[in-house]
Amino acid sequence: MQKQNQLVQNLLENLQLLPHPGGGFYKEVYRSQGTIPKIALSEKFSGDRSYCTSIYSLLTSEDFFPFHKVHQDEIYHFYAGSSLSVHTINKEGNYIKYKLGMNLQNGEQPQLVIPAECWFASNVEVENSYALIGCTVAPGFHFDDFESAERKILSDKYPKLKDIIHRFTKD
């Protein structure tokens, strides 16, 4: 446990990660200089967007990232630590759990694409552990594109998924 805490602290300091409003820690590491004008984007975007953005994200087993969605496709890349469980609810209301990691023989995958407008949440199931991942978003991420799930609204929309929604929402 002490060694694990030291490793996480080392990652937080060396990668200059900050607390993420949803959970865990993050740091933007890339934002393209080029932008896509609002007029070329769908009406769901509030303004111009960078071509692409990417972040580091670190989540420990003591926390989870609650259900949310963004207007863009998001690509998760696994870097280090224990596998990350990614819980998704697609537009049709189907729940799928993915494992992001390097244990390919156990069905984990090192990269995962989460489609635009798909609800998703994540957690580290291995106790006293962490997952360090990267997230790439195109068009580039802006907090205007981020929507946190409200437990009651999402549960009412997908009543068969009430338990998983309750587990991975914070309200």
C-alpha positions in Angstrom: 0.0 0.0 0.0 2.8 2.5 0.9 4.7 1.7 -2.3 1.4 2.1 -4.3 0.8 5.5 -2.7 4.3 6.6 -3.4 4.0 5.5 -7.1 0.7 7.4 -7.5 2.2 10.5 -5.8 5.2 10.3 -8.1 2.9 10.2 -11.2 0.8 13.1 -9.9 3.9 15.2 -9.3 5.9 14.3 -12.4 3.0 14.5 -14.8 1.6 17.6 -13.0 -1.8 16.1 -12.7 -4.6 18.1 -11.1 -7.9 17.0 -9.6 -10.6 16.5 -12.3 -14.0 17.9 -11.5 -15.6 14.5 -12.1 -13.1 12.3 -10.3 -9.5 11.3 -10.4 -6.7 13.5 -11.8 -5.9 14.9 -15.3 -3.7 17.2 -17.3 -4.2 18.4 -20.9 -1.0 17.5 -22.8 -2.1 18.5 -26.4 -4.4 20.9 -28.0 -4.0 21.4 -31.7 -3.3 24.9 -32.9 -5.8 24.6 -35.8 -9.5 25.0 -35.1 -12.7 23.9 -36.7 -15.1 26.9 -37.0 -18.5 26.6 -35.3 -20.2 26.9 -38.7 -18.6 23.7 -39.8 -19.7 21.8 -36.7 -23.1 20.4 -35.7 -25.5 22.6 -33.7 -24.5 20.8 -30.5 -21.2 22.6 -30.3 -21.2 26.1 -28.7 -18.3 27.5 -30.6 -15.1 26.7 -32.5 -13.2 23.6 -31.5 -9.5 22.5 -31.8 -9.0 19.7 -34.3 -7.9 17.4 -31.5 -7.0 17.4 -27.8 -5.5 14.8 -25.4 -5.0 14.4 -21.7 -3.4 12.2 -19.2 -5.9 10.8 -16.7 -5.2 8.9 -13.5 -7.9 7.1 -11.4 -7.3 5.2 -8.2 -9.4 2.4 -6.8 -10.6 4.7 -4.0 -12.6 6.8 -6.5 -14.6 6.4 -9.8 -15.4 8.6 -12.7 -19.2 8.9 -12.9 -21.4 8.5 -15.9 -21.1 11.3 -18.3 -21.1 11.9 -22.1 -19.4 14.2 -24.6 -20.4 15.3 -28.1 -17.3 13.8 -29.6 -15.8 10.3 -30.0 -13.3 9.8 -27.2 -10.4 7.3 -27.4 -8.9 5.9 -24.2 -5.3 4.7 -24.3 -3.9 2.5 -21.5 -0.5 3.4 -20.1 0.2 1.9 -16.7 -1.3 0.3 -13.5 -4.2 -2.0 -13.1 -6.9 -2.3 -15.7 -9.6 0.2 -16.0 -13.3 -0.9 -16.2 -15.3 1.3 -18.5 -19.0 1.1 -18.2 -21.0 2.3 -21.2 -24.7 2.8 -22.1 -25.1 3.3 -25.8 -27.8 5.4 -27.5 -30.0 2.3 -27.7 -29.8 1.8 -23.9 -27.5 -1.3 -24.0 -25.0 -1.6 -21.2 -21.5 -2.9 -22.1 -18.5 -3.2 -19.8 -15.0 -3.0 -21.3 -11.6 -3.6 -19.7 -8.8 -1.2 -20.7 -5.4 -2.8 -20.0 -2.7 -5.0 -21.3 -4.0 -8.5 -20.2 -5.1 -9.3 -23.7 -5.6 -13.0 -22.9 -8.3 -11.9 -20.4 -10.1 -9.7 -22.9 -8.5 -6.4 -22.0 -7.7 -4.0 -24.7 -5.0 -1.2 -24.8 -7.2 1.2 -26.6 -11.0 1.8 -26.6 -13.2 4.1 -28.7 -16.2 5.5 -26.9 -18.7 6.9 -29.4 -20.0 10.4 -29.2 -23.1 10.8 -27.0 -22.6 7.5 -25.3 -22.9 7.5 -21.5 -19.8 6.1 -19.8 -18.2 5.8 -16.4 -15.0 4.1 -15.2 -13.3 2.6 -12.1 -10.3 0.6 -11.0 -11.5 -2.7 -9.5 -8.2 -3.9 -8.1 -7.9 -2.6 -4.5 -5.1 -0.2 -3.6 -4.3 0.4 -7.2 -4.6 2.9 -10.0 -4.9 3.2 -13.8 -3.0 5.8 -15.8 -4.6 6.4 -19.2 -4.7 8.9 -22.0 -7.8 10.3 -23.6 -7.9 11.8 -27.1 -10.9 13.7 -28.3 -11.7 15.0 -31.8 -13.0 17.6 -32.4 -11.1 18.9 -29.4 -12.6 18.8 -26.0 -14.3 21.8 -24.3 -16.1 21.6 -21.0 -19.3 22.9 -22.8 -19.3 19.5 -24.5 -19.4 17.6 -21.2 -22.6 16.4 -19.6 -22.7 14.7 -16.2 -25.5 12.2 -15.7 -28.2 12.9 -13.1 -28.9 9.6 -11.3 -32.7 9.9 -11.3 -33.0 11.1 -14.9 -30.7 8.4 -16.3 -32.4 5.7 -14.1 -35.8 6.7 -15.3 -34.6 6.6 -18.9 -32.9 3.1 -18.4 -34.8 1.5 -15.5 -33.2 -2.0 -16.2 -29.8 -0.4 -15.6 -30.8 1.3 -12.3 -28.2 -0.6 -10.2 -25.2 0.2 -12.4 -26.3 3.8 -12.8 -26.7 4.2 -9.0 -23.2 2.7 -8.5 -21.5 5.1 -10.9 -23.3 8.4 -10.3 -22.5 10.9 -7.5 -25.8 12.6 -6.9 
